[in-house]
Amino acid sequence: MVAVSAVTLFVEDLAAARAWYARAFGVREFFSDADSVVFQFDGMLINLLRVEEAPDLIAPAEPGGADAGPRAQYTVTVSDVDDAVASLRAAGVEVLNGPMDRSWGVRTAAFADPAGHVWEFAEQLEA
């Protein structure tokens, strides 16, 4: 079995991203320095890295610009999407879509961080 232990997201404004993740998810900071902030999500770390530092990790590839549009979505399973969305809105987080029931038996809602990374809350519906 393969387990994903960390995801690194490149961000233009580290301070804004740090505040947004703390507000949106209520997760604790695991590590931080001048270039990154790492949040603990259950069994996985989300590393927010200043985009200027990305070339050190991915060279010779270049990080995409913030205007390239979303290229991935990250899903967080929750027990009640409607409650999770209410918490987001109470924290001042804008919801892109949902909550809505999907044809594959999941209720979802999508939202984006300040750098444009799209997140989704998902709840398995009863069959």
CORMO-V49176 format. One record per pair of residues at least 12 apart in sequence whose C-alpha atoms are under 8 Angstrom apart, sorted by the first residue. I is the first residue (numbers start at 1). J is the second residue. D is the distance in Angstrom with one decimal. If there is no record, write none. Layout:
i:I j:J d:D
i:I j:J d:D
This chain:
i:4 j:44 d:6.8
i:5 j:43 d:6.7
i:5 j:44 d:4.7
i:5 j:45 d:6.1
i:6 j:44 d:5.3
i:6 j:45 d:4.4
i:6 j:46 d:5.7
i:6 j:47 d:7.0
i:7 j:44 d:7.8
i:7 j:45 d:6.4
i:7 j:46 d:5.0
i:7 j:47 d:6.0
i:8 j:46 d:5.9
i:8 j:47 d:4.5
i:8 j:48 d:5.9
i:8 j:49 d:6.7
i:9 j:46 d:7.4
i:9 j:47 d:6.1
i:9 j:48 d:5.0
i:9 j:49 d:6.1
i:9 j:117 d:7.8
i:10 j:48 d:6.0
i:10 j:49 d:4.9
i:10 j:50 d:5.7
i:10 j:51 d:4.8
i:10 j:54 d:6.7
i:10 j:63 d:7.8
i:10 j:115 d:7.8
i:11 j:48 d:6.4
i:11 j:49 d:5.9
i:11 j:50 d:5.1
i:11 j:51 d:5.2
i:11 j:115 d:5.4
i:12 j:50 d:5.9
i:12 j:51 d:5.6
i:12 j:52 d:7.9
i:12 j:66 d:7.8
i:12 j:115 d:6.4
i:13 j:50 d:7.1
i:13 j:114 d:7.8
i:13 j:115 d:7.5
i:14 j:35 d:7.6
i:14 j:36 d:7.1
i:14 j:37 d:7.7
i:14 j:48 d:7.1
i:14 j:49 d:7.2
i:14 j:50 d:6.1
i:16 j:114 d:6.8
i:17 j:48 d:7.4
i:17 j:113 d:6.8
i:17 j:114 d:6.0
i:17 j:115 d:7.3
i:18 j:37 d:6.7
i:18 j:48 d:7.7
i:20 j:93 d:7.8
i:20 j:113 d:6.7
i:20 j:114 d:7.3
i:21 j:113 d:7.6
i:23 j:88 d:7.8
i:23 j:91 d:5.9
i:23 j:93 d:7.9
i:24 j:87 d:7.8
i:24 j:88 d:5.6
i:24 j:91 d:6.6
i:24 j:93 d:6.5
i:27 j:39 d:6.4
i:27 j:40 d:6.4
i:27 j:41 d:6.7
i:28 j:40 d:6.0
i:35 j:49 d:5.9
i:35 j:50 d:5.5
i:35 j:53 d:7.2
i:36 j:48 d:5.4
i:36 j:49 d:4.4
i:36 j:50 d:6.2
i:37 j:49 d:6.8
i:51 j:63 d:7.3
i:66 j:115 d:6.5
i:66 j:116 d:7.0
i:69 j:116 d:7.2
i:70 j:116 d:6.4
i:70 j:117 d:6.2
i:70 j:118 d:6.6
i:72 j:117 d:7.3
i:72 j:118 d:6.8
i:73 j:117 d:7.0
i:73 j:118 d:4.9
i:73 j:119 d:5.4
i:73 j:120 d:6.9
i:74 j:118 d:6.4
i:74 j:119 d:4.7
i:74 j:120 d:6.1
i:75 j:119 d:5.8
i:75 j:120 d:4.7
i:75 j:121 d:5.9
i:75 j:122 d:6.7
i:76 j:119 d:7.5
i:76 j:120 d:6.1
i:76 j:121 d:5.0
i:76 j:122 d:6.2
i:77 j:121 d:5.8
i:77 j:122 d:4.9
i:77 j:123 d:5.9
i:78 j:121 d:6.3
i:78 j:122 d:5.9
i:78 j:123 d:5.4
i:79 j:123 d:5.7
i:79 j:124 d:7.8
i:80 j:123 d:6.1
i:81 j:99 d:6.6
i:81 j:107 d:6.8
i:81 j:108 d:6.5
i:81 j:109 d:7.0
i:81 j:121 d:6.1
i:81 j:122 d:6.3
i:81 j:123 d:5.9
i:82 j:99 d:6.4
i:84 j:121 d:7.4
i:85 j:99 d:7.5
i:85 j:109 d:7.2
i:85 j:121 d:8.0
i:93 j:111 d:7.7
i:94 j:111 d:6.4
i:94 j:112 d:7.6
i:95 j:109 d:7.2
i:95 j:110 d:6.1
i:95 j:111 d:4.6
i:95 j:112 d:7.5
i:96 j:109 d:7.4
i:96 j:110 d:5.3
i:96 j:111 d:4.9
i:96 j:112 d:7.2
i:97 j:109 d:5.5
i:97 j:110 d:5.3
i:97 j:111 d:7.1
i:98 j:110 d:6.6
i:105 j:124 d:6.3
i:105 j:125 d:5.4
i:105 j:126 d:7.6
i:105 j:127 d:7.3
i:106 j:122 d:6.3
i:106 j:123 d:5.5
i:106 j:124 d:4.6
i:106 j:125 d:5.3
i:107 j:122 d:5.6
i:107 j:123 d:5.1
i:107 j:124 d:6.5
i:107 j:125 d:6.5
i:108 j:120 d:6.5
i:108 j:121 d:5.5
i:108 j:122 d:4.5
i:108 j:123 d:6.5
i:109 j:121 d:5.4
i:109 j:122 d:6.8
